[in-house]
Amino acid sequence: MPFIYNKAKGETIYDTAGATRATHTQSLTVPNDWEGDKVEVYLGMVSEDGKEVADSIYLGEVTLTPA
């Protein structure tokens, strides 16, 4: 479950139905008005049956740039 927090705007973007480990990639669409903002990125993992949940990990701060 990827999680992006925009502290300046007090908003979050996340996907509770994220990709599986086998996929090796995950994309999230952020609002256009976040361009140039610094955001905090986290990753959480949940088993397919939802019974096991790992602690989330902090992946770092990034500045969003146009694709």
PDB file of N, CA, C and O in Angstrom, chain B, residues numbered from 101:
ATOM      1  N   MET B 101       0.842  -1.174   0.000  1.00  0.00           N
ATOM      2  CA  MET B 101       0.000   0.000   0.000  1.00  0.00           C
ATOM      3  C   MET B 101       0.887   1.236   0.000  1.00  0.00           C
ATOM      4  O   MET B 101       1.425   1.598   1.046  1.00  0.00           O
ATOM      5  N   PRO B 102       1.052   1.889  -1.132  1.00  0.00           N
ATOM      6  CA  PRO B 102       1.817   3.124  -1.176  1.00  0.00           C
ATOM      7  C   PRO B 102       1.011   4.282  -0.587  1.00  0.00           C
ATOM      8  O   PRO B 102      -0.215   4.321  -0.698  1.00  0.00           O
ATOM      9  N   PHE B 103       1.716   5.217   0.037  1.00  0.00           N
ATOM     10  CA  PHE B 103       1.086   6.334   0.734  1.00  0.00           C
ATOM     11  C   PHE B 103       1.959   7.562   0.516  1.00  0.00           C
ATOM     12  O   PHE B 103       3.147   7.537   0.838  1.00  0.00           O
ATOM     13  N   ILE B 104       1.393   8.631  -0.024  1.00  0.00           N
ATOM     14  CA  ILE B 104       2.131   9.877  -0.250  1.00  0.00           C
ATOM     15  C   ILE B 104       1.448  10.983   0.542  1.00  0.00           C
ATOM     16  O   ILE B 104       0.242  11.195   0.420  1.00  0.00           O
ATOM     17  N   TYR B 105       2.235  11.687   1.358  1.00  0.00           N
ATOM     18  CA  TYR B 105       1.704  12.750   2.203  1.00  0.00           C
ATOM     19  C   TYR B 105       2.285  14.087   1.781  1.00  0.00           C
ATOM     20  O   TYR B 105       3.503  14.267   1.768  1.00  0.00           O
ATOM     21  N   ASN B 106       1.419  15.017   1.439  1.00  0.00           N
ATOM     22  CA  ASN B 106       1.820  16.372   1.094  1.00  0.00           C
ATOM     23  C   ASN B 106       1.557  17.246   2.316  1.00  0.00           C
ATOM     24  O   ASN B 106       0.433  17.693   2.543  1.00  0.00           O
ATOM     25  N   LYS B 107       2.599  17.482   3.095  1.00  0.00           N
ATOM     26  CA  LYS B 107       2.478  18.219   4.359  1.00  0.00           C
ATOM     27  C   LYS B 107       2.001  19.654   4.131  1.00  0.00           C
ATOM     28  O   LYS B 107       1.175  20.158   4.892  1.00  0.00           O
ATOM     29  N   ALA B 108       2.508  20.307   3.100  1.00  0.00           N
ATOM     30  CA  ALA B 108       2.140  21.700   2.824  1.00  0.00           C
ATOM     31  C   ALA B 108       0.647  21.850   2.553  1.00  0.00           C
ATOM     32  O   ALA B 108       0.038  22.852   2.928  1.00  0.00           O
ATOM     33  N   LYS B 109       0.067  20.857   1.904  1.00  0.00           N
ATOM     34  CA  LYS B 109      -1.361  20.919   1.570  1.00  0.00           C
ATOM     35  C   LYS B 109      -2.232  20.138   2.559  1.00  0.00           C
ATOM     36  O   LYS B 109      -3.458  20.251   2.531  1.00  0.00           O
ATOM     37  N   GLY B 110      -1.600  19.348   3.430  1.00  0.00           N
ATOM     38  CA  GLY B 110      -2.364  18.553   4.384  1.00  0.00           C
ATOM     39  C   GLY B 110      -3.201  17.479   3.709  1.00  0.00           C
ATOM     40  O   GLY B 110      -4.289  17.143   4.177  1.00  0.00           O
ATOM     41  N   GLU B 111      -2.685  16.939   2.602  1.00  0.00           N
ATOM     42  CA  GLU B 111      -3.427  15.946   1.820  1.00  0.00           C
ATOM     43  C   GLU B 111      -2.609  14.673   1.645  1.00  0.00           C
ATOM     44  O   GLU B 111      -1.380  14.696   1.704  1.00  0.00           O
ATOM     45  N   THR B 112      -3.308  13.565   1.428  1.00  0.00           N
ATOM     46  CA  THR B 112      -2.650  12.278   1.182  1.00  0.00           C
ATOM     47  C   THR B 112      -3.227  11.612  -0.055  1.00  0.00           C
ATOM     48  O   THR B 112      -4.372  11.844  -0.443  1.00  0.00           O
ATOM     49  N   ILE B 113      -2.402  10.783  -0.654  1.00  0.00           N
ATOM     50  CA  ILE B 113      -2.821   9.914  -1.756  1.00  0.00           C
ATOM     51  C   ILE B 113      -2.337   8.514  -1.381  1.00  0.00           C
ATOM     52  O   ILE B 113      -1.189   8.347  -0.969  1.00  0.00           O
ATOM     53  N   TYR B 114      -3.198   7.515  -1.519  1.00  0.00           N
ATOM     54  CA  TYR B 114      -2.800   6.142  -1.221  1.00  0.00           C
ATOM     55  C   TYR B 114      -3.655   5.179  -2.020  1.00  0.00           C
ATOM     56  O   TYR B 114      -4.674   5.558  -2.598  1.00  0.00           O
ATOM     57  N   ASP B 115      -3.226   3.938  -2.044  1.00  0.00           N
ATOM     58  CA  ASP B 115      -3.955   2.896  -2.769  1.00  0.00           C
ATOM     59  C   ASP B 115      -3.975   1.644  -1.912  1.00  0.00           C
ATOM     60  O   ASP B 115      -2.952   0.977  -1.759  1.00  0.00           O
ATOM     61  N   THR B 116      -5.131   1.322  -1.352  1.00  0.00           N
ATOM     62  CA  THR B 116      -5.240   0.141  -0.489  1.00  0.00           C
ATOM     63  C   THR B 116      -5.278  -1.157  -1.287  1.00  0.00           C
ATOM     64  O   THR B 116      -5.137  -2.239  -0.717  1.00  0.00           O
ATOM     65  N   ALA B 117      -5.465  -1.059  -2.588  1.00  0.00           N
ATOM     66  CA  ALA B 117      -5.470  -2.247  -3.449  1.00  0.00           C
ATOM     67  C   ALA B 117      -4.248  -2.194  -4.355  1.00  0.00           C
ATOM     68  O   ALA B 117      -4.358  -2.351  -5.571  1.00  0.00           O
ATOM     69  N   GLY B 118      -3.091  -1.972  -3.756  1.00  0.00           N
ATOM     70  CA  GLY B 118      -1.847  -1.837  -4.513  1.00  0.00           C
ATOM     71  C   GLY B 118      -1.429  -3.117  -5.202  1.00  0.00           C
ATOM     72  O   GLY B 118      -2.082  -4.155  -5.092  1.00  0.00           O
ATOM     73  N   ALA B 119      -0.330  -3.014  -5.910  1.00  0.00           N
ATOM     74  CA  ALA B 119       0.212  -4.136  -6.662  1.00  0.00           C
ATOM     75  C   ALA B 119       0.748  -5.219  -5.725  1.00  0.00           C
ATOM     76  O   ALA B 119       0.996  -4.968  -4.546  1.00  0.00           O
ATOM     77  N   THR B 120       0.920  -6.403  -6.258  1.00  0.00           N
ATOM     78  CA  THR B 120       1.520  -7.494  -5.496  1.00  0.00           C
ATOM     79  C   THR B 120       3.041  -7.389  -5.559  1.00  0.00           C
ATOM     80  O   THR B 120       3.584  -6.661  -6.391  1.00  0.00           O
ATOM     81  N   ARG B 121       3.720  -8.111  -4.684  1.00  0.00           N
ATOM     82  CA  ARG B 121       5.187  -8.111  -4.703  1.00  0.00           C
ATOM     83  C   ARG B 121       5.730  -8.574  -6.045  1.00  0.00           C
ATOM     84  O   ARG B 121       6.747  -8.065  -6.515  1.00  0.00           O
ATOM     85  N   ALA B 122       5.054  -9.537  -6.663  1.00  0.00           N
ATOM     86  CA  ALA B 122       5.517 -10.083  -7.939  1.00  0.00           C
ATOM     87  C   ALA B 122       5.514  -9.025  -9.049  1.00  0.00           C
ATOM     88  O   ALA B 122       6.259  -9.148 -10.021  1.00  0.00           O
ATOM     89  N   THR B 123       4.694  -8.006  -8.910  1.00  0.00           N
ATOM     90  CA  THR B 123       4.606  -6.947  -9.917  1.00  0.00           C
ATOM     91  C   THR B 123       5.853  -6.077  -9.926  1.00  0.00           C
ATOM     92  O   THR B 123       6.270  -5.604 -10.984  1.00  0.00           O
ATOM     93  N   HIS B 124       6.453  -5.859  -8.760  1.00  0.00           N
ATOM     94  CA  HIS B 124       7.684  -5.080  -8.604  1.00  0.00           C
ATOM     95  C   HIS B 124       7.542  -3.600  -8.923  1.00  0.00           C
ATOM     96  O   HIS B 124       8.553  -2.902  -9.007  1.00  0.00           O
ATOM     97  N   THR B 125       6.334  -3.096  -9.103  1.00  0.00           N
ATOM     98  CA  THR B 125       6.152  -1.675  -9.392  1.00  0.00           C
ATOM     99  C   THR B 125       4.760  -1.232  -8.960  1.00  0.00           C
ATOM    100  O   THR B 125       3.822  -2.026  -8.900  1.00  0.00           O
ATOM    101  N   GLN B 126       4.656   0.053  -8.663  1.00  0.00           N
ATOM    102  CA  GLN B 126       3.357   0.624  -8.290  1.00  0.00           C
ATOM    103  C   GLN B 126       3.366   2.089  -8.701  1.00  0.00           C
ATOM    104  O   GLN B 126       4.361   2.786  -8.500  1.00  0.00           O
ATOM    105  N   SER B 127       2.287   2.548  -9.262  1.00  0.00           N
ATOM    106  CA  SER B 127       2.158   3.956  -9.664  1.00  0.00           C
ATOM    107  C   SER B 127       0.979   4.577  -8.948  1.00  0.00           C
ATOM    108  O   SER B 127      -0.034   3.922  -8.706  1.00  0.00           O
ATOM    109  N   LEU B 128       1.120   5.847  -8.613  1.00  0.00           N
ATOM    110  CA  LEU B 128       0.018   6.630  -8.065  1.00  0.00           C
ATOM    111  C   LEU B 128      -0.063   7.935  -8.843  1.00  0.00           C
ATOM    112  O   LEU B 128       0.963   8.514  -9.200  1.00  0.00           O
ATOM    113  N   THR B 129      -1.264   8.392  -9.102  1.00  0.00           N
ATOM    114  CA  THR B 129      -1.466   9.669  -9.756  1.00  0.00           C
ATOM    115  C   THR B 129      -1.698  10.727  -8.679  1.00  0.00           C
ATOM    116  O   THR B 129      -2.535  10.557  -7.792  1.00  0.00           O
ATOM    117  N   VAL B 130      -0.954  11.806  -8.772  1.00  0.00           N
ATOM    118  CA  VAL B 130      -1.113  12.898  -7.806  1.00  0.00           C
ATOM    119  C   VAL B 130      -1.730  14.101  -8.511  1.00  0.00           C
ATOM    120  O   VAL B 130      -1.604  14.231  -9.729  1.00  0.00           O
ATOM    121  N   PRO B 131      -2.394  14.979  -7.768  1.00  0.00           N
ATOM    122  CA  PRO B 131      -3.005  16.157  -8.390  1.00  0.00           C
ATOM    123  C   PRO B 131      -1.960  17.048  -9.073  1.00  0.00           C
ATOM    124  O   PRO B 131      -0.826  17.155  -8.606  1.00  0.00           O
ATOM    125  N   ASN B 132      -2.347  17.675 -10.166  1.00  0.00           N
ATOM    126  CA  ASN B 132      -1.436  18.557 -10.897  1.00  0.00           C
ATOM    127  C   ASN B 132      -0.905  19.697 -10.034  1.00  0.00           C
ATOM    128  O   ASN B 132       0.221  20.153 -10.231  1.00  0.00           O
ATOM    129  N   ASP B 133      -1.712  20.161  -9.076  1.00  0.00           N
ATOM    130  CA  ASP B 133      -1.264  21.293  -8.255  1.00  0.00           C
ATOM    131  C   ASP B 133      -0.230  20.892  -7.199  1.00  0.00           C
ATOM    132  O   ASP B 133       0.203  21.734  -6.413  1.00  0.00           O
ATOM    133  N   TRP B 134       0.166  19.626  -7.172  1.00  0.00           N
ATOM    134  CA  TRP B 134       1.247  19.174  -6.285  1.00  0.00           C
ATOM    135  C   TRP B 134       2.614  19.349  -6.950  1.00  0.00           C
ATOM    136  O   TRP B 134       3.638  19.172  -6.290  1.00  0.00           O
ATOM    137  N   GLU B 135       2.653  19.691  -8.233  1.00  0.00           N
ATOM    138  CA  GLU B 135       3.928  19.828  -8.936  1.00  0.00           C
ATOM    139  C   GLU B 135       4.833  20.816  -8.206  1.00  0.00           C
ATOM    140  O   GLU B 135       4.415  21.928  -7.883  1.00  0.00           O
ATOM    141  N   GLY B 136       6.067  20.406  -7.951  1.00  0.00           N
ATOM    142  CA  GLY B 136       7.036  21.233  -7.243  1.00  0.00           C
ATOM    143  C   GLY B 136       6.991  21.086  -5.735  1.00  0.00           C
ATOM    144  O   GLY B 136       7.889  21.566  -5.045  1.00  0.00           O
ATOM    145  N   ASP B 137       5.954  20.425  -5.202  1.00  0.00           N
ATOM    146  CA  ASP B 137       5.827  20.224  -3.751  1.00  0.00           C
ATOM    147  C   ASP B 137       6.732  19.099  -3.273  1.00  0.00           C
ATOM    148  O   ASP B 137       6.999  18.145  -4.003  1.00  0.00           O
ATOM    149  N   LYS B 138       7.201  19.227  -2.034  1.00  0.00           N
ATOM    150  CA  LYS B 138       7.909  18.127  -1.379  1.00  0.00           C
ATOM    151  C   LYS B 138       6.864  17.239  -0.720  1.00  0.00           C
ATOM    152  O   LYS B 138       5.942  17.730  -0.069  1.00  0.00           O
ATOM    153  N   VAL B 139       7.010  15.935  -0.891  1.00  0.00           N
ATOM    154  CA  VAL B 139       6.075  14.985  -0.296  1.00  0.00           C
ATOM    155  C   VAL B 139       6.847  13.901   0.442  1.00  0.00           C
ATOM    156  O   VAL B 139       8.001  13.616   0.121  1.00  0.00           O
ATOM    157  N   GLU B 140       6.201  13.301   1.432  1.00  0.00           N
ATOM    158  CA  GLU B 140       6.760  12.184   2.190  1.00  0.00           C
ATOM    159  C   GLU B 140       6.145  10.903   1.634  1.00  0.00           C
ATOM    160  O   GLU B 140       4.937  10.837   1.407  1.00  0.00           O
ATOM    161  N   VAL B 141       6.984   9.879   1.414  1.00  0.00           N
ATOM    162  CA  VAL B 141       6.517   8.638   0.798  1.00  0.00           C
ATOM    163  C   VAL B 141       6.711   7.475   1.774  1.00  0.00           C
ATOM    164  O   VAL B 141       7.778   7.311   2.365  1.00  0.00           O
ATOM    165  N   TYR B 142       5.662   6.680   1.926  1.00  0.00           N
ATOM    166  CA  TYR B 142       5.664   5.517   2.819  1.00  0.00           C
ATOM    167  C   TYR B 142       5.184   4.304   2.043  1.00  0.00           C
ATOM    168  O   TYR B 142       4.543   4.435   1.000  1.00  0.00           O
ATOM    169  N   LEU B 143       5.499   3.123   2.560  1.00  0.00           N
ATOM    170  CA  LEU B 143       5.023   1.872   1.970  1.00  0.00           C
ATOM    171  C   LEU B 143       4.580   0.937   3.077  1.00  0.00           C
ATOM    172  O   LEU B 143       5.314   0.709   4.038  1.00  0.00           O
ATOM    173  N   GLY B 144       3.396   0.403   2.942  1.00  0.00           N
ATOM    174  CA  GLY B 144       2.880  -0.595   3.875  1.00  0.00           C
ATOM    175  C   GLY B 144       2.553  -1.861   3.104  1.00  0.00           C
ATOM    176  O   GLY B 144       2.314  -1.818   1.897  1.00  0.00           O
ATOM    177  N   MET B 145       2.543  -2.982   3.799  1.00  0.00           N
ATOM    178  CA  MET B 145       2.226  -4.254   3.142  1.00  0.00           C
ATOM    179  C   MET B 145       1.182  -5.009   3.949  1.00  0.00           C
ATOM    180  O   MET B 145       1.200  -5.021   5.180  1.00  0.00           O
ATOM    181  N   VAL B 146       0.274  -5.640   3.213  1.00  0.00           N
ATOM    182  CA  VAL B 146      -0.804  -6.430   3.796  1.00  0.00           C
ATOM    183  C   VAL B 146      -0.882  -7.731   3.002  1.00  0.00           C
ATOM    184  O   VAL B 146      -0.752  -7.730   1.778  1.00  0.00           O
ATOM    185  N   SER B 147      -1.095  -8.838   3.709  1.00  0.00           N
ATOM    186  CA  SER B 147      -1.239 -10.118   3.010  1.00  0.00           C
ATOM    187  C   SER B 147      -2.506 -10.089   2.149  1.00  0.00           C
ATOM    188  O   SER B 147      -3.415  -9.294   2.389  1.00  0.00           O
ATOM    189  N   GLU B 148      -2.549 -10.957   1.159  1.00  0.00           N
ATOM    190  CA  GLU B 148      -3.702 -10.985   0.253  1.00  0.00           C
ATOM    191  C   GLU B 148      -5.022 -11.205   0.987  1.00  0.00           C
ATOM    192  O   GLU B 148      -6.053 -10.669   0.583  1.00  0.00           O
ATOM    193  N   ASP B 149      -4.995 -11.991   2.066  1.00  0.00           N
ATOM    194  CA  ASP B 149      -6.231 -12.240   2.806  1.00  0.00           C
ATOM    195  C   ASP B 149      -6.506 -11.155   3.852  1.00  0.00           C
ATOM    196  O   ASP B 149      -7.530 -11.200   4.535  1.00  0.00           O
ATOM    197  N   GLY B 150      -5.596 -10.182   3.981  1.00  0.00           N
ATOM    198  CA  GLY B 150      -5.788  -9.070   4.904  1.00  0.00           C
ATOM    199  C   GLY B 150      -5.537  -9.401   6.358  1.00  0.00           C
ATOM    200  O   GLY B 150      -5.747  -8.550   7.223  1.00  0.00           O
ATOM    201  N   LYS B 151      -5.092 -10.616   6.656  1.00  0.00           N
ATOM    202  CA  LYS B 151      -4.913 -11.025   8.049  1.00  0.00           C
ATOM    203  C   LYS B 151      -3.560 -10.629   8.625  1.00  0.00           C
ATOM    204  O   LYS B 151      -3.418 -10.523   9.843  1.00  0.00           O
ATOM    205  N   GLU B 152      -2.578 -10.411   7.783  1.00  0.00           N
ATOM    206  CA  GLU B 152      -1.250 -10.042   8.260  1.00  0.00           C
ATOM    207  C   GLU B 152      -0.893  -8.658   7.724  1.00  0.00           C
ATOM    208  O   GLU B 152      -1.034  -8.384   6.533  1.00  0.00           O
ATOM    209  N   VAL B 153      -0.425  -7.789   8.628  1.00  0.00           N
ATOM    210  CA  VAL B 153      -0.088  -6.423   8.264  1.00  0.00           C
ATOM    211  C   VAL B 153       1.304  -6.099   8.790  1.00  0.00           C
ATOM    212  O   VAL B 153       1.601  -6.311   9.965  1.00  0.00           O
ATOM    213  N   ALA B 154       2.149  -5.586   7.910  1.00  0.00           N
ATOM    214  CA  ALA B 154       3.499  -5.187   8.313  1.00  0.00           C
ATOM    215  C   ALA B 154       3.486  -3.717   8.717  1.00  0.00           C
ATOM    216  O   ALA B 154       2.639  -2.952   8.255  1.00  0.00           O
ATOM    217  N   ASP B 155       4.422  -3.320   9.576  1.00  0.00           N
ATOM    218  CA  ASP B 155       4.598  -1.906   9.884  1.00  0.00           C
ATOM    219  C   ASP B 155       4.965  -1.181   8.599  1.00  0.00           C
ATOM    220  O   ASP B 155       5.698  -1.717   7.767  1.00  0.00           O
ATOM    221  N   SER B 156       4.458   0.038   8.435  1.00  0.00           N
ATOM    222  CA  SER B 156       4.840   0.808   7.256  1.00  0.00           C
ATOM    223  C   SER B 156       6.285   1.258   7.389  1.00  0.00           C
ATOM    224  O   SER B 156       6.825   1.356   8.491  1.00  0.00           O
ATOM    225  N   ILE B 157       6.897   1.529   6.249  1.00  0.00           N
ATOM    226  CA  ILE B 157       8.271   2.023   6.250  1.00  0.00           C
ATOM    227  C   ILE B 157       8.306   3.367   5.523  1.00  0.00           C
ATOM    228  O   ILE B 157       7.561   3.600   4.572  1.00  0.00           O
ATOM    229  N   TYR B 158       9.184   4.235   5.992  1.00  0.00           N
ATOM    230  CA  TYR B 158       9.366   5.550   5.400  1.00  0.00           C
ATOM    231  C   TYR B 158      10.390   5.441   4.283  1.00  0.00           C
ATOM    232  O   TYR B 158      11.515   4.996   4.510  1.00  0.00           O
ATOM    233  N   LEU B 159      10.006   5.846   3.076  1.00  0.00           N
ATOM    234  CA  LEU B 159      10.899   5.753   1.927  1.00  0.00           C
ATOM    235  C   LEU B 159      11.636   7.052   1.643  1.00  0.00           C
ATOM    236  O   LEU B 159      12.619   7.060   0.903  1.00  0.00           O
ATOM    237  N   GLY B 160      11.170   8.144   2.224  1.00  0.00           N
ATOM    238  CA  GLY B 160      11.891   9.405   2.069  1.00  0.00           C
ATOM    239  C   GLY B 160      11.028  10.533   1.549  1.00  0.00           C
ATOM    240  O   GLY B 160       9.835  10.384   1.280  1.00  0.00           O
ATOM    241  N   GLU B 161      11.700  11.682   1.418  1.00  0.00           N
ATOM    242  CA  GLU B 161      11.053  12.881   0.908  1.00  0.00           C
ATOM    243  C   GLU B 161      11.502  13.100  -0.530  1.00  0.00           C
ATOM    244  O   GLU B 161      12.684  12.967  -0.848  1.00  0.00           O
ATOM    245  N   VAL B 162      10.549  13.436  -1.398  1.00  0.00           N
ATOM    246  CA  VAL B 162      10.868  13.735  -2.784  1.00  0.00           C
ATOM    247  C   VAL B 162      10.141  15.002  -3.212  1.00  0.00           C
ATOM    248  O   VAL B 162       9.095  15.345  -2.662  1.00  0.00           O
ATOM    249  N   THR B 163      10.700  15.688  -4.189  1.00  0.00           N
ATOM    250  CA  THR B 163      10.048  16.847  -4.794  1.00  0.00           C
ATOM    251  C   THR B 163       9.434  16.379  -6.100  1.00  0.00           C
ATOM    252  O   THR B 163      10.114  15.800  -6.947  1.00  0.00           O
ATOM    253  N   LEU B 164       8.146  16.634  -6.256  1.00  0.00           N
ATOM    254  CA  LEU B 164       7.430  16.168  -7.451  1.00  0.00           C
ATOM    255  C   LEU B 164       7.743  17.051  -8.650  1.00  0.00           C
ATOM    256  O   LEU B 164       7.646  18.276  -8.579  1.00  0.00           O
ATOM    257  N   THR B 165       8.117  16.414  -9.748  1.00  0.00           N
ATOM    258  CA  THR B 165       8.411  17.109 -10.994  1.00  0.00           C
ATOM    259  C   THR B 165       7.498  16.573 -12.085  1.00  0.00           C
ATOM    260  O   THR B 165       6.984  15.462 -11.960  1.00  0.00           O
ATOM    261  N   PRO B 166       7.287  17.327 -13.143  1.00  0.00           N
ATOM    262  CA  PRO B 166       6.425  16.839 -14.225  1.00  0.00           C
ATOM    263  C   PRO B 166       6.988  15.578 -14.861  1.00  0.00           C
ATOM    264  O   PRO B 166       8.202  15.397 -14.945  1.00  0.00           O
ATOM    265  N   ALA B 167       6.092  14.713 -15.305  1.00  0.00           N
ATOM    266  CA  ALA B 167       6.514  13.456 -15.955  1.00  0.00           C
ATOM    267  C   ALA B 167       7.038  13.716 -17.331  1.00  0.00           C
ATOM    268  O   ALA B 167       7.438  12.782 -18.026  1.00  0.00           O
TER     269      ALA B 167
END
